[in-house]
């Protein structure tokens, strides 16, 4: 190991080899291309949900719960395998795992694009999640190993800004594709991007790995996957049944929580854990992880219902809906690379606390939206929301990644991404269930009074606004000039607005919780930069000596 001594006042010795250092920005661009397709795919799916919910041949006729599972099947597999993917990257090489992940993601995308049923789509989205689990931690881990420590905040800011770019490109690309091709094209578009990314990775990206990796933890991975699936399935089932006290729902949620408790206990006593629980003893580290999870919990739930507000209630096309998401994405793209400047000036605590307040305020601002609210109100809320998020994700990610040793970058990246994805998954599940339950409560009496409609059809129509509109069309009420059509669709729109307002308040409450966490535990301006944590196995060895 090289000596850390240096002449007083001299710059720190460079740890990155000179050939890698010279091409670091080209490497970052290549990493962002792989990041782009993973994030872009989910933002495209948000725009395509309404089309996929449309009956064949235009769509798959997916129900609200099937749409949620099209998202959750991806994120659950992603989150469950991130631990293993990060450890494999540290062990066998991050470039190798990145190339593998890209290839699997591309194959899953092609299969998802030719799905013939919602069940097939959910299955192939899970395969895409497997690929994504190997892509996301590898990109951030490689970034940490090609940039010097003082440049890492800037590089991570640009990396986080890439998420905003993907959010911008995704809905617009999805809208263009849906305007000219079938719904499956939103997945097929990934294939050529994957091919270009694979070629660029082979040429530019260096490989790196942990010189002293530990053993894998298959039991820990299994426990985490089972626990998350049970928990989120129970929450979604509660929304479907409109009853979270149902024994099946309570039992599933309780079982998921119990498995996750066993997972934590296993990690604490294992000599080769998937995740070193002791890292969470650092308040700043834990607060950064919590901030990432909470902000994505709030954001993903809002993104889920705003798609239906824009397209179903306001009547915009998928392409127009994609354009309307531009302010949210533009704000993230503009401000994320510059977030480090605000942190340098005011400190991570002040920046993240104020930004959480901005996010909570914009979530509450959704209460201003009605069936005829000027659309610029939504655009202003999106821009401010994106600006707030852009000042949360980079400093929180820097706090997580710089708190761990460089050789554990794969594990650190997995931690960062798993909490982000789990937060987003639970946001869609919890807030999606809240939206569905609130909508059904408002619509059920009206649907029950419809003449000549079987009980099963009435129940299905109460699951979502799209299902209600579909029932109106099947009953011959599609002509909105007719009194029956105006009555049913108008009531459905009003019921959705009511449910959306309740869900927005839930999102605001989650953001306020994030504000409290940031204010209480993130480091202030005068705090020193987080030092890499000492891995559990090294602490044990030191104690034995």
HELIX and SHEET records of a PDB file:
HELIX    1   1 UNK A   18  UNK A   22  1                                   5    
HELIX    2   2 UNK A   24  UNK A   53  1                                  30    
HELIX    3   3 UNK A   64  UNK A   92  1                                  29    
HELIX    4   4 UNK A   94  UNK A  113  1                                  20    
HELIX    5   5 UNK A  118  UNK A  144  1                                  27    
HELIX    6   6 UNK A  149  UNK A  180  1                                  32    
HELIX    7   7 UNK A  185  UNK A  188  1                                   4    
HELIX    8   8 UNK A  190  UNK A  204  1                                  15    
HELIX    9   9 UNK A  218  UNK A  241  1                                  24    
HELIX   10  10 UNK A  247  UNK A  269  1                                  23    
HELIX   11  11 UNK A  277  UNK A  281  5                                   5    
HELIX   12  12 UNK A  283  UNK A  308  1                                  26    
HELIX   13  13 UNK A  309  UNK A  313  3                                   5    
HELIX   14  14 UNK A  318  UNK A  324  1                                   7    
HELIX   15  15 UNK A  326  UNK A  335  1                                  10    
HELIX   16  16 UNK A  336  UNK A  338  5                                   3    
HELIX   17  17 UNK A  339  UNK A  346  1                                   8    
HELIX   18  18 UNK A  348  UNK A  365  1                                  18    
HELIX   19  19 UNK A  366  UNK A  368  5                                   3    
HELIX   20  20 UNK A  375  UNK A  390  1                                  16    
HELIX   21  21 UNK A  393  UNK A  402  1                                  10    
HELIX   22  22 UNK A  406  UNK A  408  5                                   3    
HELIX   23  23 UNK A  409  UNK A  448  1                                  40    
HELIX   24  24 UNK A  455  UNK A  461  1                                   7    
HELIX   25  25 UNK A  465  UNK A  474  1                                  10    
HELIX   26  26 UNK A  483  UNK A  521  1                                  39    
HELIX   27  27 UNK A  536  UNK A  544  1                                   9    
END                                                                             
